[in-house]
Amino acid sequence: MEKKEKKQMAKKKETMKNREKKEAGTNQALCMLQGMVMAYALTCIIFITYGILLTYTDMTEEKIPLVALCCTVISAAIAGFDWAKCAKARGIFWGILAGITYGVILFLLDGVAGSGFTVIGSKALMMLLAAAGGGVGGILGINMKK
């Protein structure tokens, strides 16, 4: 009788562990999605603000590539920060992964918007800067938890 109860208790514990793992995976996915949404929300805010400044002031369009690259780094860092904040370890890994994901989505959106899917130097630089920004954000995100 006692062995049977121990087996049932062990089975219940195993079931609870499996549920916790599934919930943690769901939370991680939601956290990752939230980080990417936050990054693209910031991107939209920056681009809309810069567009308004270009329209209603004497600013020239020659700074657009610089603004786009700075926006990429900052937004990827925010995505990396959020992804690493949800992780238990390896913040730089999660940050770089978030930056690369941000860059790939941006590359796809840029290709669909009309510039095509050609890989040129500026797009490669954008991907590199997105990964670097995400890595820095990941380091900050994992260390902010402690």
PyMOL CGO cylinders between C-alpha atoms (Angstrom):
from pymol import cmd
from pymol.cgo import CYLINDER

trace = [
    CYLINDER, 0.00, 0.00, 0.00, 2.78, 2.41, 0.91, 0.3, 1, 1, 1, 1, 1, 1,
    CYLINDER, 2.78, 2.41, 0.91, 4.68, 1.76, -2.34, 0.3, 1, 1, 1, 1, 1, 1,
    CYLINDER, 4.68, 1.76, -2.34, 1.57, 2.49, -4.34, 0.3, 1, 1, 1, 1, 1, 1,
    CYLINDER, 1.57, 2.49, -4.34, 1.09, 5.84, -2.58, 0.3, 1, 1, 1, 1, 1, 1,
    CYLINDER, 1.09, 5.84, -2.58, 4.74, 6.77, -3.18, 0.3, 1, 1, 1, 1, 1, 1,
    CYLINDER, 4.74, 6.77, -3.18, 4.38, 5.98, -6.88, 0.3, 1, 1, 1, 1, 1, 1,
    CYLINDER, 4.38, 5.98, -6.88, 1.24, 8.11, -7.10, 0.3, 1, 1, 1, 1, 1, 1,
    CYLINDER, 1.24, 8.11, -7.10, 2.97, 11.00, -5.34, 0.3, 1, 1, 1, 1, 1, 1,
    CYLINDER, 2.97, 11.00, -5.34, 5.97, 10.72, -7.66, 0.3, 1, 1, 1, 1, 1, 1,
    CYLINDER, 5.97, 10.72, -7.66, 3.64, 10.69, -10.66, 0.3, 1, 1, 1, 1, 1, 1,
    CYLINDER, 3.64, 10.69, -10.66, 1.84, 13.82, -9.39, 0.3, 1, 1, 1, 1, 1, 1,
    CYLINDER, 1.84, 13.82, -9.39, 5.15, 15.60, -8.86, 0.3, 1, 1, 1, 1, 1, 1,
    CYLINDER, 5.15, 15.60, -8.86, 6.25, 14.71, -12.40, 0.3, 1, 1, 1, 1, 1, 1,
    CYLINDER, 6.25, 14.71, -12.40, 2.97, 15.99, -13.80, 0.3, 1, 1, 1, 1, 1, 1,
    CYLINDER, 2.97, 15.99, -13.80, 3.38, 19.26, -11.89, 0.3, 1, 1, 1, 1, 1, 1,
    CYLINDER, 3.38, 19.26, -11.89, 6.94, 19.69, -13.21, 0.3, 1, 1, 1, 1, 1, 1,
    CYLINDER, 6.94, 19.69, -13.21, 5.75, 19.13, -16.78, 0.3, 1, 1, 1, 1, 1, 1,
    CYLINDER, 5.75, 19.13, -16.78, 3.00, 21.74, -16.34, 0.3, 1, 1, 1, 1, 1, 1,
    CYLINDER, 3.00, 21.74, -16.34, 5.49, 24.24, -14.94, 0.3, 1, 1, 1, 1, 1, 1,
    CYLINDER, 5.49, 24.24, -14.94, 7.82, 23.67, -17.90, 0.3, 1, 1, 1, 1, 1, 1,
    CYLINDER, 7.82, 23.67, -17.90, 4.98, 24.24, -20.37, 0.3, 1, 1, 1, 1, 1, 1,
    CYLINDER, 4.98, 24.24, -20.37, 3.89, 27.41, -18.56, 0.3, 1, 1, 1, 1, 1, 1,
    CYLINDER, 3.89, 27.41, -18.56, 7.47, 28.68, -18.47, 0.3, 1, 1, 1, 1, 1, 1,
    CYLINDER, 7.47, 28.68, -18.47, 7.76, 28.08, -22.21, 0.3, 1, 1, 1, 1, 1, 1,
    CYLINDER, 7.76, 28.08, -22.21, 4.54, 29.97, -22.83, 0.3, 1, 1, 1, 1, 1, 1,
    CYLINDER, 4.54, 29.97, -22.83, 5.70, 32.84, -20.62, 0.3, 1, 1, 1, 1, 1, 1,
    CYLINDER, 5.70, 32.84, -20.62, 9.04, 32.94, -22.43, 0.3, 1, 1, 1, 1, 1, 1,
    CYLINDER, 9.04, 32.94, -22.43, 7.31, 33.10, -25.82, 0.3, 1, 1, 1, 1, 1, 1,
    CYLINDER, 7.31, 33.10, -25.82, 4.99, 35.88, -24.65, 0.3, 1, 1, 1, 1, 1, 1,
    CYLINDER, 4.99, 35.88, -24.65, 7.91, 37.78, -23.20, 0.3, 1, 1, 1, 1, 1, 1,
    CYLINDER, 7.91, 37.78, -23.20, 9.82, 37.45, -26.47, 0.3, 1, 1, 1, 1, 1, 1,
    CYLINDER, 9.82, 37.45, -26.47, 6.81, 38.67, -28.43, 0.3, 1, 1, 1, 1, 1, 1,
    CYLINDER, 6.81, 38.67, -28.43, 6.39, 41.59, -26.06, 0.3, 1, 1, 1, 1, 1, 1,
    CYLINDER, 6.39, 41.59, -26.06, 10.04, 42.55, -26.50, 0.3, 1, 1, 1, 1, 1, 1,
    CYLINDER, 10.04, 42.55, -26.50, 9.74, 42.53, -30.28, 0.3, 1, 1, 1, 1, 1, 1,
    CYLINDER, 9.74, 42.53, -30.28, 6.51, 44.57, -30.16, 0.3, 1, 1, 1, 1, 1, 1,
    CYLINDER, 6.51, 44.57, -30.16, 8.19, 47.12, -27.90, 0.3, 1, 1, 1, 1, 1, 1,
    CYLINDER, 8.19, 47.12, -27.90, 11.17, 47.36, -30.25, 0.3, 1, 1, 1, 1, 1, 1,
    CYLINDER, 11.17, 47.36, -30.25, 9.01, 47.93, -33.32, 0.3, 1, 1, 1, 1, 1, 1,
    CYLINDER, 9.01, 47.93, -33.32, 6.79, 50.39, -31.46, 0.3, 1, 1, 1, 1, 1, 1,
    CYLINDER, 6.79, 50.39, -31.46, 9.90, 52.45, -30.68, 0.3, 1, 1, 1, 1, 1, 1,
    CYLINDER, 9.90, 52.45, -30.68, 10.99, 52.14, -34.32, 0.3, 1, 1, 1, 1, 1, 1,
    CYLINDER, 10.99, 52.14, -34.32, 7.64, 53.49, -35.49, 0.3, 1, 1, 1, 1, 1, 1,
    CYLINDER, 7.64, 53.49, -35.49, 7.75, 56.35, -33.01, 0.3, 1, 1, 1, 1, 1, 1,
    CYLINDER, 7.75, 56.35, -33.01, 11.26, 57.36, -34.08, 0.3, 1, 1, 1, 1, 1, 1,
    CYLINDER, 11.26, 57.36, -34.08, 10.51, 57.16, -37.82, 0.3, 1, 1, 1, 1, 1, 1,
    CYLINDER, 10.51, 57.16, -37.82, 7.21, 59.03, -37.52, 0.3, 1, 1, 1, 1, 1, 1,
    CYLINDER, 7.21, 59.03, -37.52, 8.83, 61.74, -35.40, 0.3, 1, 1, 1, 1, 1, 1,
    CYLINDER, 8.83, 61.74, -35.40, 11.70, 62.09, -37.87, 0.3, 1, 1, 1, 1, 1, 1,
    CYLINDER, 11.70, 62.09, -37.87, 9.26, 62.20, -40.77, 0.3, 1, 1, 1, 1, 1, 1,
    CYLINDER, 9.26, 62.20, -40.77, 7.30, 64.99, -39.09, 0.3, 1, 1, 1, 1, 1, 1,
    CYLINDER, 7.30, 64.99, -39.09, 10.53, 66.90, -38.43, 0.3, 1, 1, 1, 1, 1, 1,
    CYLINDER, 10.53, 66.90, -38.43, 11.55, 66.50, -42.08, 0.3, 1, 1, 1, 1, 1, 1,
    CYLINDER, 11.55, 66.50, -42.08, 8.16, 67.73, -43.25, 0.3, 1, 1, 1, 1, 1, 1,
    CYLINDER, 8.16, 67.73, -43.25, 7.75, 70.76, -41.04, 0.3, 1, 1, 1, 1, 1, 1,
    CYLINDER, 7.75, 70.76, -41.04, 11.32, 71.98, -40.50, 0.3, 1, 1, 1, 1, 1, 1,
    CYLINDER, 11.32, 71.98, -40.50, 14.32, 72.85, -42.62, 0.3, 1, 1, 1, 1, 1, 1,
    CYLINDER, 14.32, 72.85, -42.62, 16.03, 69.51, -41.88, 0.3, 1, 1, 1, 1, 1, 1,
    CYLINDER, 16.03, 69.51, -41.88, 17.49, 67.73, -44.89, 0.3, 1, 1, 1, 1, 1, 1,
    CYLINDER, 17.49, 67.73, -44.89, 17.11, 64.08, -45.85, 0.3, 1, 1, 1, 1, 1, 1,
    CYLINDER, 17.11, 64.08, -45.85, 20.84, 63.36, -45.78, 0.3, 1, 1, 1, 1, 1, 1,
    CYLINDER, 20.84, 63.36, -45.78, 20.68, 62.14, -42.16, 0.3, 1, 1, 1, 1, 1, 1,
    CYLINDER, 20.68, 62.14, -42.16, 18.05, 59.43, -42.83, 0.3, 1, 1, 1, 1, 1, 1,
    CYLINDER, 18.05, 59.43, -42.83, 20.57, 56.52, -43.02, 0.3, 1, 1, 1, 1, 1, 1,
    CYLINDER, 20.57, 56.52, -43.02, 22.20, 57.59, -39.75, 0.3, 1, 1, 1, 1, 1, 1,
    CYLINDER, 22.20, 57.59, -39.75, 18.85, 57.91, -38.00, 0.3, 1, 1, 1, 1, 1, 1,
    CYLINDER, 18.85, 57.91, -38.00, 17.79, 54.50, -39.35, 0.3, 1, 1, 1, 1, 1, 1,
    CYLINDER, 17.79, 54.50, -39.35, 20.97, 52.82, -38.07, 0.3, 1, 1, 1, 1, 1, 1,
    CYLINDER, 20.97, 52.82, -38.07, 20.75, 54.48, -34.65, 0.3, 1, 1, 1, 1, 1, 1,
    CYLINDER, 20.75, 54.48, -34.65, 17.09, 53.48, -34.42, 0.3, 1, 1, 1, 1, 1, 1,
    CYLINDER, 17.09, 53.48, -34.42, 18.02, 49.90, -35.33, 0.3, 1, 1, 1, 1, 1, 1,
    CYLINDER, 18.02, 49.90, -35.33, 20.65, 49.69, -32.60, 0.3, 1, 1, 1, 1, 1, 1,
    CYLINDER, 20.65, 49.69, -32.60, 18.40, 51.19, -29.92, 0.3, 1, 1, 1, 1, 1, 1,
    CYLINDER, 18.40, 51.19, -29.92, 15.36, 49.09, -30.86, 0.3, 1, 1, 1, 1, 1, 1,
    CYLINDER, 15.36, 49.09, -30.86, 17.39, 45.88, -31.05, 0.3, 1, 1, 1, 1, 1, 1,
    CYLINDER, 17.39, 45.88, -31.05, 18.86, 46.69, -27.63, 0.3, 1, 1, 1, 1, 1, 1,
    CYLINDER, 18.86, 46.69, -27.63, 15.36, 47.04, -26.21, 0.3, 1, 1, 1, 1, 1, 1,
    CYLINDER, 15.36, 47.04, -26.21, 14.34, 43.70, -27.74, 0.3, 1, 1, 1, 1, 1, 1,
    CYLINDER, 14.34, 43.70, -27.74, 17.51, 42.07, -26.35, 0.3, 1, 1, 1, 1, 1, 1,
    CYLINDER, 17.51, 42.07, -26.35, 16.90, 43.60, -22.94, 0.3, 1, 1, 1, 1, 1, 1,
    CYLINDER, 16.90, 43.60, -22.94, 13.36, 42.23, -22.80, 0.3, 1, 1, 1, 1, 1, 1,
    CYLINDER, 13.36, 42.23, -22.80, 14.32, 38.78, -24.09, 0.3, 1, 1, 1, 1, 1, 1,
    CYLINDER, 14.32, 38.78, -24.09, 17.20, 38.44, -21.62, 0.3, 1, 1, 1, 1, 1, 1,
    CYLINDER, 17.20, 38.44, -21.62, 15.10, 39.75, -18.75, 0.3, 1, 1, 1, 1, 1, 1,
    CYLINDER, 15.10, 39.75, -18.75, 12.79, 36.76, -19.23, 0.3, 1, 1, 1, 1, 1, 1,
    CYLINDER, 12.79, 36.76, -19.23, 15.65, 34.25, -19.48, 0.3, 1, 1, 1, 1, 1, 1,
    CYLINDER, 15.65, 34.25, -19.48, 17.33, 32.63, -16.54, 0.3, 1, 1, 1, 1, 1, 1,
    CYLINDER, 17.33, 32.63, -16.54, 20.85, 32.76, -18.02, 0.3, 1, 1, 1, 1, 1, 1,
    CYLINDER, 20.85, 32.76, -18.02, 22.89, 33.50, -21.16, 0.3, 1, 1, 1, 1, 1, 1,
    CYLINDER, 22.89, 33.50, -21.16, 21.78, 37.09, -21.58, 0.3, 1, 1, 1, 1, 1, 1,
    CYLINDER, 21.78, 37.09, -21.58, 24.18, 37.86, -24.40, 0.3, 1, 1, 1, 1, 1, 1,
    CYLINDER, 24.18, 37.86, -24.40, 22.90, 34.85, -26.36, 0.3, 1, 1, 1, 1, 1, 1,
    CYLINDER, 22.90, 34.85, -26.36, 19.27, 35.91, -25.98, 0.3, 1, 1, 1, 1, 1, 1,
    CYLINDER, 19.27, 35.91, -25.98, 20.17, 39.51, -26.75, 0.3, 1, 1, 1, 1, 1, 1,
    CYLINDER, 20.17, 39.51, -26.75, 22.03, 38.67, -29.94, 0.3, 1, 1, 1, 1, 1, 1,
    CYLINDER, 22.03, 38.67, -29.94, 19.21, 36.34, -30.97, 0.3, 1, 1, 1, 1, 1, 1,
    CYLINDER, 19.21, 36.34, -30.97, 16.69, 39.14, -30.38, 0.3, 1, 1, 1, 1, 1, 1,
    CYLINDER, 16.69, 39.14, -30.38, 18.83, 41.57, -32.39, 0.3, 1, 1, 1, 1, 1, 1,
    CYLINDER, 18.83, 41.57, -32.39, 19.15, 39.14, -35.29, 0.3, 1, 1, 1, 1, 1, 1,
    CYLINDER, 19.15, 39.14, -35.29, 15.40, 38.46, -35.19, 0.3, 1, 1, 1, 1, 1, 1,
    CYLINDER, 15.40, 38.46, -35.19, 14.71, 42.19, -35.19, 0.3, 1, 1, 1, 1, 1, 1,
    CYLINDER, 14.71, 42.19, -35.19, 17.09, 42.65, -38.12, 0.3, 1, 1, 1, 1, 1, 1,
    CYLINDER, 17.09, 42.65, -38.12, 15.61, 39.80, -40.15, 0.3, 1, 1, 1, 1, 1, 1,
    CYLINDER, 15.61, 39.80, -40.15, 12.07, 41.11, -39.67, 0.3, 1, 1, 1, 1, 1, 1,
    CYLINDER, 12.07, 41.11, -39.67, 13.23, 44.59, -40.64, 0.3, 1, 1, 1, 1, 1, 1,
    CYLINDER, 13.23, 44.59, -40.64, 15.00, 43.16, -43.71, 0.3, 1, 1, 1, 1, 1, 1,
    CYLINDER, 15.00, 43.16, -43.71, 11.83, 41.32, -44.75, 0.3, 1, 1, 1, 1, 1, 1,
    CYLINDER, 11.83, 41.32, -44.75, 9.66, 44.41, -44.22, 0.3, 1, 1, 1, 1, 1, 1,
    CYLINDER, 9.66, 44.41, -44.22, 12.13, 46.47, -46.23, 0.3, 1, 1, 1, 1, 1, 1,
    CYLINDER, 12.13, 46.47, -46.23, 12.08, 43.91, -49.04, 0.3, 1, 1, 1, 1, 1, 1,
    CYLINDER, 12.08, 43.91, -49.04, 8.30, 43.80, -49.15, 0.3, 1, 1, 1, 1, 1, 1,
    CYLINDER, 8.30, 43.80, -49.15, 8.06, 47.59, -49.04, 0.3, 1, 1, 1, 1, 1, 1,
    CYLINDER, 8.06, 47.59, -49.04, 9.82, 47.87, -52.36, 0.3, 1, 1, 1, 1, 1, 1,
    CYLINDER, 9.82, 47.87, -52.36, 13.59, 47.93, -52.12, 0.3, 1, 1, 1, 1, 1, 1,
    CYLINDER, 13.59, 47.93, -52.12, 13.89, 44.20, -52.84, 0.3, 1, 1, 1, 1, 1, 1,
    CYLINDER, 13.89, 44.20, -52.84, 15.59, 41.36, -51.04, 0.3, 1, 1, 1, 1, 1, 1,
    CYLINDER, 15.59, 41.36, -51.04, 19.12, 42.04, -52.22, 0.3, 1, 1, 1, 1, 1, 1,
    CYLINDER, 19.12, 42.04, -52.22, 21.84, 41.84, -49.61, 0.3, 1, 1, 1, 1, 1, 1,
    CYLINDER, 21.84, 41.84, -49.61, 24.08, 44.87, -49.90, 0.3, 1, 1, 1, 1, 1, 1,
    CYLINDER, 24.08, 44.87, -49.90, 26.61, 46.43, -47.57, 0.3, 1, 1, 1, 1, 1, 1,
    CYLINDER, 26.61, 46.43, -47.57, 24.16, 48.70, -45.77, 0.3, 1, 1, 1, 1, 1, 1,
    CYLINDER, 24.16, 48.70, -45.77, 21.80, 45.81, -44.98, 0.3, 1, 1, 1, 1, 1, 1,
    CYLINDER, 21.80, 45.81, -44.98, 24.68, 43.67, -43.75, 0.3, 1, 1, 1, 1, 1, 1,
    CYLINDER, 24.68, 43.67, -43.75, 25.80, 46.56, -41.55, 0.3, 1, 1, 1, 1, 1, 1,
    CYLINDER, 25.80, 46.56, -41.55, 22.25, 46.91, -40.26, 0.3, 1, 1, 1, 1, 1, 1,
    CYLINDER, 22.25, 46.91, -40.26, 22.16, 43.21, -39.32, 0.3, 1, 1, 1, 1, 1, 1,
    CYLINDER, 22.16, 43.21, -39.32, 25.54, 43.46, -37.59, 0.3, 1, 1, 1, 1, 1, 1,
    CYLINDER, 25.54, 43.46, -37.59, 24.51, 46.54, -35.63, 0.3, 1, 1, 1, 1, 1, 1,
    CYLINDER, 24.51, 46.54, -35.63, 21.18, 44.95, -34.70, 0.3, 1, 1, 1, 1, 1, 1,
    CYLINDER, 21.18, 44.95, -34.70, 23.00, 41.88, -33.34, 0.3, 1, 1, 1, 1, 1, 1,
    CYLINDER, 23.00, 41.88, -33.34, 25.45, 44.09, -31.43, 0.3, 1, 1, 1, 1, 1, 1,
    CYLINDER, 25.45, 44.09, -31.43, 22.70, 46.28, -30.00, 0.3, 1, 1, 1, 1, 1, 1,
    CYLINDER, 22.70, 46.28, -30.00, 20.72, 43.20, -29.02, 0.3, 1, 1, 1, 1, 1, 1,
    CYLINDER, 20.72, 43.20, -29.02, 23.78, 41.72, -27.32, 0.3, 1, 1, 1, 1, 1, 1,
    CYLINDER, 23.78, 41.72, -27.32, 24.34, 44.85, -25.26, 0.3, 1, 1, 1, 1, 1, 1,
    CYLINDER, 24.34, 44.85, -25.26, 20.65, 44.92, -24.36, 0.3, 1, 1, 1, 1, 1, 1,
    CYLINDER, 20.65, 44.92, -24.36, 20.83, 41.23, -23.40, 0.3, 1, 1, 1, 1, 1, 1,
    CYLINDER, 20.83, 41.23, -23.40, 23.78, 41.82, -21.09, 0.3, 1, 1, 1, 1, 1, 1,
    CYLINDER, 23.78, 41.82, -21.09, 21.94, 44.68, -19.41, 0.3, 1, 1, 1, 1, 1, 1,
    CYLINDER, 21.94, 44.68, -19.41, 18.69, 42.72, -19.22, 0.3, 1, 1, 1, 1, 1, 1,
    CYLINDER, 18.69, 42.72, -19.22, 20.20, 39.65, -17.55, 0.3, 1, 1, 1, 1, 1, 1,
    CYLINDER, 20.20, 39.65, -17.55, 22.12, 41.78, -15.05, 0.3, 1, 1, 1, 1, 1, 1,
    CYLINDER, 22.12, 41.78, -15.05, 19.15, 43.98, -14.12, 0.3, 1, 1, 1, 1, 1, 1,
    CYLINDER, 19.15, 43.98, -14.12, 17.39, 40.94, -12.66, 0.3, 1, 1, 1, 1, 1, 1,
    CYLINDER, 17.39, 40.94, -12.66, 20.04, 40.42, -9.99, 0.3, 1, 1, 1, 1, 1, 1,
]
cmd.load_cgo(trace, "trace")
